[in-house]
Amino acid sequence: MTDMAIERFREILSAYGCKEQNWPAAERKKANDFITADENARKLLEEMNSLDSILDLNDIAQPSNDLRSAILSDAVEILAVQKHPMRNMQWGEGRGLWSFIQTFMNELLPGTPAWQPVMMLFVVAMLGVSIGGYVNRHPEGDKELIAAFGGDYEIMDGEDYLQTFIGEDA
């Protein structure tokens, strides 16, 4: 019995091919022992060997020097932008503050128009102002609020809360 399973042997053949010298050195002896001991492994090796032979017949064209240099120059630019996305933002140059905000928002939320997050913040701020204006902290306002809810509620300040629920004096 060998230490290798057919699934692992298939993975090795799929990743490294049928040539033994391409297999991982740590698993080469186990794979050879497995081939010797298992009929299914030998059949799999023969099938993959015929596939490798077909693949070896095809000539792989090497990329031209122009293509290689174009790819490398694009890669350098892409990596520079990914490393420092804010570096490409333009400030000034006649574009103005709104253009800068749009570019900044596009970096934060790509594909979203700049007015959407700004409008979201505006709505949340207005909601806060509205609630703050409705629930004021004047004693008469509290009475109106309690009456609005049917008079069954009591609004406590911090000291009342501590005494009622926690049992501590402020």
C-alpha positions as CSV (number, residue, x, y, z in Angstrom):
1,M,0.0,0.0,0.0
2,T,1.3,3.5,-0.9
3,D,0.9,6.8,0.8
4,M,-0.7,8.5,-2.2
5,A,-4.3,8.6,-3.3
6,I,-5.4,8.6,-7.0
7,E,-6.9,12.1,-6.5
8,R,-3.5,13.5,-5.4
9,F,-1.8,11.7,-8.3
10,R,-4.3,13.2,-10.7
11,E,-3.6,16.7,-9.2
12,I,0.1,16.3,-9.8
13,L,-0.4,15.2,-13.4
14,S,-2.8,18.0,-14.1
15,A,-0.5,20.6,-12.5
16,Y,3.0,19.4,-13.6
17,G,2.4,17.1,-16.5
18,C,3.7,13.6,-17.1
19,K,7.4,14.3,-17.0
20,E,8.7,13.0,-13.7
21,Q,11.3,15.8,-13.4
22,N,8.5,18.4,-13.3
23,W,6.8,16.8,-10.3
24,P,7.5,18.2,-6.8
25,A,10.6,16.6,-5.4
26,A,8.9,15.8,-2.1
27,E,6.3,13.7,-3.8
28,R,8.2,12.2,-6.7
29,K,9.1,8.9,-4.9
30,K,5.6,8.4,-3.6
31,A,4.2,9.0,-7.1
32,N,6.6,6.5,-8.6
33,D,5.7,3.9,-6.0
34,F,2.0,4.6,-6.6
35,I,2.5,4.0,-10.4
36,T,4.2,0.7,-9.7
37,A,1.5,-0.5,-7.2
38,D,-1.7,0.8,-8.8
39,E,-3.2,-0.2,-12.2
40,N,-5.5,2.9,-12.3
41,A,-2.5,5.2,-11.8
42,R,-0.7,3.6,-14.8
43,K,-3.8,4.0,-17.0
44,L,-4.1,7.6,-15.8
45,L,-0.5,8.3,-16.6
46,E,-0.9,6.8,-20.1
47,E,-4.0,9.0,-20.8
48,M,-2.2,12.1,-19.6
49,N,0.9,11.2,-21.5
50,S,-1.0,11.1,-24.7
51,L,-2.5,14.6,-23.9
52,D,1.0,15.9,-23.1
53,S,2.3,14.6,-26.5
54,I,-0.5,16.4,-28.3
55,L,0.3,19.6,-26.3
56,D,4.0,19.3,-27.1
57,L,3.3,19.3,-30.8
58,N,2.0,22.9,-30.7
59,D,4.5,25.7,-31.0
60,I,3.9,28.5,-28.6
61,A,4.6,31.9,-30.3
62,Q,6.7,34.1,-28.2
63,P,5.4,37.7,-27.7
64,S,7.1,40.4,-29.6
65,N,9.3,42.9,-27.8
66,D,6.8,45.7,-28.5
67,L,3.9,43.7,-27.0
68,R,6.1,42.8,-24.0
69,S,7.2,46.4,-23.3
70,A,3.6,47.6,-23.8
71,I,2.3,45.1,-21.2
72,L,5.1,46.0,-18.7
73,S,4.5,49.7,-19.1
74,D,0.8,49.3,-18.6
75,A,1.4,47.1,-15.5
76,V,3.7,49.8,-14.0
77,E,1.0,52.4,-14.5
78,I,-1.7,50.2,-13.1
79,L,0.3,49.3,-10.0
80,A,1.1,53.0,-9.4
81,V,-2.6,53.9,-9.5
82,Q,-3.5,51.0,-7.2
83,K,-0.8,51.9,-4.8
84,H,-1.8,55.6,-4.6
85,P,-5.3,56.1,-6.0
86,M,-5.5,59.7,-4.8
87,R,-2.3,60.6,-6.7
88,N,-4.3,60.8,-9.9
89,M,-6.8,63.3,-8.6
90,Q,-6.5,66.7,-10.1
91,W,-6.7,69.8,-7.8
92,G,-7.0,73.1,-9.5
93,E,-6.1,73.4,-13.2
94,G,-9.4,75.2,-13.7
95,R,-11.5,72.1,-12.6
96,G,-12.7,73.6,-9.4
97,L,-13.8,72.1,-6.0
98,W,-16.9,70.3,-7.3
99,S,-14.7,68.3,-9.8
100,F,-12.3,67.4,-7.0
101,I,-15.3,66.2,-4.8
102,Q,-16.6,64.1,-7.7
103,T,-13.2,62.5,-8.3
104,F,-12.8,61.9,-4.5
105,M,-16.2,60.3,-4.2
106,N,-15.5,58.2,-7.3
107,E,-12.4,56.8,-5.6
108,L,-14.4,56.0,-2.4
109,L,-17.5,54.6,-4.2
110,P,-16.6,53.7,-7.8
111,G,-19.4,54.0,-10.2
112,T,-21.7,56.0,-7.9
113,P,-22.5,59.6,-8.9
114,A,-21.1,62.1,-6.4
115,W,-24.5,63.6,-5.6
116,Q,-25.9,60.3,-4.1
117,P,-23.7,60.0,-1.0
118,V,-23.9,63.8,-0.5
119,M,-27.7,63.6,-0.6
120,M,-27.6,60.7,1.8
121,L,-25.6,62.7,4.3
122,F,-27.9,65.7,3.8
123,V,-31.0,63.5,4.5
124,V,-29.5,62.0,7.6
125,A,-28.5,65.4,8.9
126,M,-32.0,66.8,8.2
127,L,-33.5,63.8,10.0
128,G,-31.3,64.5,13.0
129,V,-32.2,68.2,13.0
130,S,-35.9,67.3,12.7
131,I,-35.9,64.8,15.6
132,G,-33.8,67.2,17.7
133,G,-36.3,70.0,17.1
134,Y,-39.3,67.8,17.8
135,V,-37.9,66.2,21.0
136,N,-36.7,69.3,22.8
137,R,-35.3,69.2,26.4
138,H,-37.5,71.9,27.9
139,P,-39.8,70.8,30.7
140,E,-42.9,72.0,28.9
141,G,-41.8,70.2,25.7
142,D,-41.5,66.9,27.7
143,K,-45.1,67.3,29.0
144,E,-46.3,67.8,25.4
145,L,-44.4,64.7,24.3
146,I,-45.8,62.6,27.1
147,A,-49.3,63.8,26.3
148,A,-48.7,63.0,22.6
149,F,-48.1,59.3,23.7
150,G,-51.2,59.1,25.9
151,G,-49.5,60.2,29.1
152,D,-48.3,56.7,30.0
153,Y,-44.6,57.4,29.6
154,E,-42.1,59.1,31.9
155,I,-39.0,60.8,30.6
156,M,-36.1,60.3,32.9
157,D,-32.9,62.3,33.1
158,G,-29.6,60.5,33.9
159,E,-29.9,60.7,37.7
160,D,-33.4,59.2,37.7
161,Y,-32.3,56.4,35.4
162,L,-29.3,55.5,37.6
163,Q,-31.5,55.5,40.8
164,T,-34.3,53.5,39.2
165,F,-32.5,50.8,37.2
166,I,-29.0,50.6,38.6
167,G,-29.6,51.7,42.2
168,E,-26.7,54.2,42.3
169,D,-26.7,57.8,43.4
170,A,-25.3,60.3,40.8
